[in-house]
Amino acid sequence: MAIRIGVIGGGVFGETHMQTFAQAQREGRCELVALAELNEELLAKRHEQFGVRTYTDYREMLAKEELDGVTVVTPDHTHRPIVVAAMKAGCHVLVEKPMDVTVEGCEAMIAAAREADRLLEVDFHKRYDAYHIALREAVTAGKLGRPLYGYAWMENRVEVPRDWWPGWAVKSSPAWFLGAHMVDLFRWLIGGPRGRRVYASGAKHKLKSLGVDTFDCVQAKIDFDNGASLSLDTSWVLPEGFEAVVNQGIRVVGTEGIAEIDSQNRGAEACFAGKTQETMNLGFKLHGQDKWGRPRYTGYGFEAIADLIENIAYLKSGGKIADLQGKYPDGLDGLENTRILCAIHESIATGKLVELEK
Ligand SMILES: NC(=O)c1ccc[n+]([C@@H]2O[C@H](COP(=O)([O-])OP(=O)(O)OC[C@H]3O[C@@H](n4cnc5c(N)ncnc54)[C@H](O)[C@@H]3O)[C@@H](O)[C@H]2O)c1
């Protein structure tokens, strides 16, 4: 019973999705059937790389292909209609983070998933990082006592918003692009509380001067309904000489313990000829080879995407979506994430503390 997968959006991260499913296909776990991508040049390139059927219109792909699951890897603000259409076509869906940039968008996706009785998963890949899994097990076992507070940071080098997609970085922010990961990670580590109040600030200097009108940085303090609190630093203007494209980490303090993870520098550092010092987070995406020289991708970046296959396999074998609750980042996690991120942007716009509805 092959699990038939389609990908919508074949850009920077869409390629990672396709690599994940191409590898799973080699392992006999799924079939990567088709790609929908607006950019015809890119579509041709991905066809050459992966040999899939290609469509410029995702609706045509959904109508013509019998797919079990699709992944949505298009810009944040475009997720909603695509996810809803995929649900209506009877597909299980993995959507990239942030699930949507509006609370209503997330609610519409959840409603569509319920109506179609299909799985809605969000790619919060920090949950699949071995270091974070170990920390969650420690928190769940009570080794830190009652979680009190945390601090998380996630930062990109400036080329990410400036060069990767200046066209839609203006509709995003470091909080949407990076903060989404860390807000989800903290919630997941401490048992999934809801946000209660948020205060945030942000600054626009460098990127605006480069013609990309978006925040350089966003800082937030988020209080949760279980009494815990998170301080969050995000930015995407680190200089090109910085040691990695991403800088990230988290610390959690409880009544009985403390845990700190440098989620970027895992101890692998190098300075190669003609380059500056590099820190390699090999846990995220490692492009290796198997014994026969074929690509072999490992790391939590790939595993989080491949989780869709495992979930669909379970459902196709007669399992129920309800049985999977709590075992994957679902639509409600995506909704809570967006609710908090919307409050962060509201607080920046108003300069005020934002109280979230219970
Ligand atoms: N989980 C992660 O680590 C991670 C990393 C990078 C990006 N992302 C997320 O992935 C999503 C895509 O990011 P990206 O960096 O790949 O962006 P990108 O701009 O490189 O790629 C998006 C692609 O979607 C295509 N597209 C847009 N509308 C479409 C439509 N209606 N039908 C078909 N194709 C369409 C565009 O032509 C583009 O090629 C975003 O939500 C982003 O936040 C997640």
The ligand as an SDF file (V2000), in Angstrom:
LIG
                    3D

 44 48  0  0  0  0  0  0  0  0999 V2000
   11.2840   24.2610    8.8280 N   0  0  0  0  0  0  0  0  0  0  0  0
   12.3370   24.9520    8.3840 C   0  0  0  0  0  0  0  0  0  0  0  0
   13.4730   24.7950    8.8260 O   0  0  0  0  0  0  0  0  0  0  0  0
   12.1280   25.9380    7.2790 C   0  0  0  0  0  0  0  0  0  0  0  0
   13.2260   26.4580    6.5940 C   0  0  0  0  0  0  0  0  0  0  0  0
   12.9870   27.3490    5.5500 C   0  0  0  0  0  0  0  0  0  0  0  0
   11.6960   27.7090    5.2220 C   0  0  0  0  0  0  0  0  0  0  0  0
   10.6420   27.1940    5.9320 N   0  0  0  0  0  0  0  0  0  0  0  0
    9.2530   27.5590    5.5890 C   0  0  0  0  0  0  0  0  0  0  0  0
    8.9650   26.9490    4.3400 O   0  0  0  0  0  0  0  0  0  0  0  0
    8.0960   27.7970    3.5780 C   0  0  0  0  0  0  0  0  0  0  0  0
    8.7650   28.0880    2.2260 C   0  0  0  0  0  0  0  0  0  0  0  0
   10.0320   28.7030    2.4660 O   0  0  0  0  0  0  0  0  0  0  0  0
   11.1880   28.6630    1.3530 P   0  0  0  0  0  0  0  0  0  0  0  0
   12.4180   29.1510    2.0500 O   0  0  0  0  0  0  0  0  0  0  0  0
   11.2280   27.3460    0.6800 O   0  0  0  0  0  0  0  0  0  0  0  0
   10.6670   29.7880    0.3640 O   0  0  0  0  0  0  0  0  0  0  0  0
   10.9600   29.9360   -1.2090 P   0  0  0  0  0  0  0  0  0  0  0  0
   10.4900   31.2940   -1.5850 O   0  0  0  0  0  0  0  0  0  0  0  0
   12.3690   29.5410   -1.5120 O   0  0  0  0  0  0  0  0  0  0  0  0
   10.0280   28.8190   -1.8660 O   0  0  0  0  0  0  0  0  0  0  0  0
    8.6450   28.9420   -1.9140 C   0  0  0  0  0  0  0  0  0  0  0  0
    8.2110   28.4440   -3.2810 C   0  0  0  0  0  0  0  0  0  0  0  0
    6.7900   28.3700   -3.2980 O   0  0  0  0  0  0  0  0  0  0  0  0
    6.3970   28.6790   -4.6260 C   0  0  0  0  0  0  0  0  0  0  0  0
    4.9770   29.0350   -4.5990 N   0  0  0  0  0  0  0  0  0  0  0  0
    4.4040   30.1460   -4.0940 C   0  0  0  0  0  0  0  0  0  0  0  0
    3.0540   30.0830   -4.2430 N   0  0  0  0  0  0  0  0  0  0  0  0
    2.7950   28.8880   -4.8300 C   0  0  0  0  0  0  0  0  0  0  0  0
    1.5970   28.2540   -5.2530 C   0  0  0  0  0  0  0  0  0  0  0  0
    0.4060   28.8220   -5.0960 N   0  0  0  0  0  0  0  0  0  0  0  0
    1.6870   27.0430   -5.8480 N   0  0  0  0  0  0  0  0  0  0  0  0
    2.8940   26.4490   -6.0290 C   0  0  0  0  0  0  0  0  0  0  0  0
    4.0810   27.0270   -5.6550 N   0  0  0  0  0  0  0  0  0  0  0  0
    4.0160   28.2240   -5.0700 C   0  0  0  0  0  0  0  0  0  0  0  0
    7.3170   29.8100   -5.0460 C   0  0  0  0  0  0  0  0  0  0  0  0
    7.3820   29.9410   -6.4580 O   0  0  0  0  0  0  0  0  0  0  0  0
    8.6410   29.3820   -4.4290 C   0  0  0  0  0  0  0  0  0  0  0  0
    9.4580   28.6640   -5.3220 O   0  0  0  0  0  0  0  0  0  0  0  0
    7.8580   29.0360    4.4350 C   0  0  0  0  0  0  0  0  0  0  0  0
    6.6540   28.8800    5.1460 O   0  0  0  0  0  0  0  0  0  0  0  0
    9.0400   29.0350    5.3860 C   0  0  0  0  0  0  0  0  0  0  0  0
    8.7760   29.6920    6.6150 O   0  0  0  0  0  0  0  0  0  0  0  0
   10.8390   26.3130    6.9210 C   0  0  0  0  0  0  0  0  0  0  0  0
  1  2  1  0
  2  3  2  0
  2  4  1  0
  4  5  1  0
  4 44  2  0
  5  6  2  0
  6  7  1  0
  7  8  2  0
  8  9  1  0
  8 44  1  0
  9 10  1  0
  9 42  1  0
 10 11  1  0
 11 12  1  0
 11 40  1  0
 12 13  1  0
 13 14  1  0
 14 15  2  0
 14 16  1  0
 14 17  1  0
 17 18  1  0
 18 19  2  0
 18 20  1  0
 18 21  1  0
 21 22  1  0
 22 23  1  0
 23 24  1  0
 23 38  1  0
 24 25  1  0
 25 26  1  0
 25 36  1  0
 26 27  1  0
 26 35  1  0
 27 28  2  0
 28 29  1  0
 29 30  1  0
 29 35  2  0
 30 31  1  0
 30 32  2  0
 32 33  1  0
 33 34  2  0
 34 35  1  0
 36 37  1  0
 36 38  1  0
 38 39  1  0
 40 41  1  0
 40 42  1  0
 42 43  1  0
M  CHG  2   8   1  16  -1
M  END
$$$$
